[in-house]
Amino acid sequence: MPRAALGLTILLAGLAGCLSGPEPLGDLELAWADEFDGAAGTLPSAQNWAFDLGTDWGNAQLEYDTDRPENAALDGQGNLLITARQENYQGQPYTSARLTTRALREQRYGRFEARIKLPVSRGIWPAFWMLGADFPTVGWPASGEIDIMEHFGREPGSIQGALHGPNYSAGNSLYRRYDLPNGARFDSAFHVFAVEWSPDRINWFVDDSLYQSIKRSYPPGRWVFDKPFFLILNLAVGGGPAGAPDGSTTFPQVMTVDYVRVYRYKP
């Protein structure tokens, strides 16, 4: 899949020390994909996805993440539905799901993309992101984290992409916000969220718009993005950055994923 990157537009100026214009990162070919085809109510492919089970993954989230089809299942129409529900479960007031490709699908460099329709409501926090495969041994943020997309439901037309590493994590992460034009909302249509990652830089896209590019020379700490990473899809409820649901938040809330596609650079 060749990238005609010079035809893309940058909607926001890059951070100081980052690219000021789009540059091709090389031709790509499909490494693997999940189109989420299958019967309604079935779990996603175990060849691609495992479930993280539990609660409070470091942000004081309010949901308990399960492996039940009530929280993550195919809809029979080519989509994965990740569903947050208001119910008492394992001591938490909400349930949802957190899917990961750890130990199943890990890759260094390439293009990582998903086509998603996002839920929009206060206290709802969907994300499509990556962690270094050495996370279990080195911990965070030494593992590195690439947030391809995270959305705070209180801002229906905005998402952000971020980079976390040693000395630039949490509130000090490198991030850029993207706003849909003309007051559009992310729950009204599907959008493609992607990063293209090379030894030299990481670029963030919404649909065909490149809105952030961080070169390896920019972070104020060690660059930890020269190793395999795995993908995570999750729909959190509450948590520090998202805030808690309030009286305006209705349930269930659904994150609808049309596909996930991963490309590698051609030799």
Backbone hydrogen bonds, N-H to C=O, Kabsch-Sander energy under -0.5 kcal/mol:
donor,donor_aa,acceptor,acceptor_aa,energy
4,A,2,P,-0.6
5,A,3,R,-1.5
7,G,4,A,-2.0
8,L,5,A,-1.8
9,T,208,D,-0.7
11,L,9,T,-0.6
11,L,210,L,-0.6
18,C,15,L,-2.3
28,L,1,M,-1.0
29,E,264,R,-2.6
31,A,262,V,-3.0
32,W,262,V,-1.7
34,D,260,V,-2.7
41,G,74,L,-2.9
42,T,39,A,-1.7
48,N,45,S,-1.0
49,W,45,S,-2.4
50,A,100,T,-2.7
52,D,98,R,-2.6
53,L,51,F,-0.6
54,G,65,D,-1.7
56,D,63,E,-0.5
62,L,237,V,-3.2
63,E,237,V,-0.6
64,Y,94,Y,-2.1
65,D,54,G,-3.7
65,D,63,E,-0.6
66,T,96,S,-2.6
71,N,68,R,-1.8
72,A,68,R,-1.5
73,A,81,L,-1.7
74,L,42,T,-3.0
75,D,79,N,-2.0
80,L,257,V,-2.7
81,L,73,A,-2.9
81,L,79,N,-0.5
82,I,80,L,-0.6
82,I,255,M,-2.6
83,T,71,N,-2.3
83,T,81,L,-0.6
84,A,253,Q,-3.0
85,R,95,T,-2.3
87,E,85,R,-0.9
87,E,93,P,-1.0
89,Y,87,E,-0.5
89,Y,92,Q,-2.7
92,Q,89,Y,-2.2
94,Y,62,L,-0.9
95,T,85,R,-2.3
96,S,64,Y,-1.7
99,L,233,L,-3.0
100,T,50,A,-2.6
101,T,231,L,-2.1
104,L,101,T,-2.4
105,R,101,T,-3.0
107,Q,229,F,-2.1
109,Y,107,Q,-0.5
110,G,197,W,-2.7
111,R,263,Y,-1.3
112,F,195,V,-2.3
113,E,261,R,-2.6
114,A,193,F,-2.0
115,R,259,Y,-1.7
116,I,114,A,-0.6
116,I,191,H,-2.6
117,K,256,T,-2.6
118,L,116,I,-0.5
118,L,186,F,-1.7
123,G,242,A,-0.7
124,I,121,S,-1.9
125,W,236,A,-2.5
127,A,234,N,-2.4
128,F,149,M,-2.8
129,W,232,I,-2.4
130,M,146,I,-2.0
131,L,230,F,-1.8
132,G,144,G,-1.6
133,A,228,P,-2.6
135,F,132,G,-2.1
137,T,134,D,-1.4
138,V,134,D,-2.6
139,G,135,F,-2.0
143,S,139,G,-1.8
144,G,141,P,-1.4
145,E,164,H,-2.1
146,I,130,M,-1.9
147,D,145,E,-0.6
147,D,162,A,-2.7
148,I,128,F,-0.9
148,I,146,I,-1.0
149,M,128,F,-2.1
150,E,160,Q,-1.7
151,H,126,P,-2.3
153,G,124,I,-2.9
153,G,151,H,-0.7
155,E,152,F,-2.8
158,S,155,E,-1.8
159,I,178,Y,-2.2
160,Q,150,E,-1.8
161,G,176,R,-2.1
162,A,147,D,-1.6
163,L,174,L,-2.3
164,H,145,E,-2.6
165,G,168,Y,-1.1
168,Y,165,G,-2.4
172,N,169,S,-2.7
173,S,170,A,-1.9
174,L,163,L,-2.2
175,Y,173,S,-0.7
176,R,161,G,-2.1
178,Y,159,I,-2.7
180,L,157,G,-2.7
183,G,180,L,-0.6
184,A,181,P,-1.7
186,F,156,P,-2.9
188,S,185,R,-1.2
191,H,116,I,-2.1
193,F,114,A,-2.8
193,F,191,H,-0.6
194,A,205,F,-1.9
195,V,112,F,-1.7
196,E,203,N,-2.0
197,W,110,G,-3.0
198,S,201,R,-2.9
202,I,214,I,-1.9
203,N,196,E,-3.0
204,W,212,Q,-3.0
205,F,194,A,-2.9
206,V,209,S,-2.0
207,D,192,V,-3.6
209,S,206,V,-2.4
210,L,9,T,-1.3
210,L,208,D,-0.6
211,Y,204,W,-2.0
211,Y,209,S,-0.7
212,Q,204,W,-1.0
214,I,202,I,-2.5
215,K,213,S,-0.5
216,R,200,D,-2.5
218,Y,215,K,-1.9
224,V,222,R,-0.6
229,F,107,Q,-2.1
230,F,131,L,-2.6
231,L,105,R,-0.5
232,I,129,W,-2.6
233,L,99,L,-2.4
234,N,127,A,-2.1
235,L,97,A,-1.5
236,A,125,W,-2.4
238,G,123,G,-3.4
240,G,59,N,-2.1
243,G,239,G,-2.8
249,T,246,D,-2.0
250,T,248,S,-0.5
253,Q,84,A,-2.1
255,M,82,I,-2.9
256,T,117,K,-2.1
256,T,254,V,-0.6
257,V,80,L,-3.0
257,V,255,M,-0.6
258,D,115,R,-3.0
258,D,256,T,-0.6
259,Y,115,R,-0.9
260,V,34,D,-2.0
261,R,113,E,-2.7
262,V,32,W,-2.8
263,Y,111,R,-3.1
264,R,29,E,-2.9
266,K,27,D,-2.3
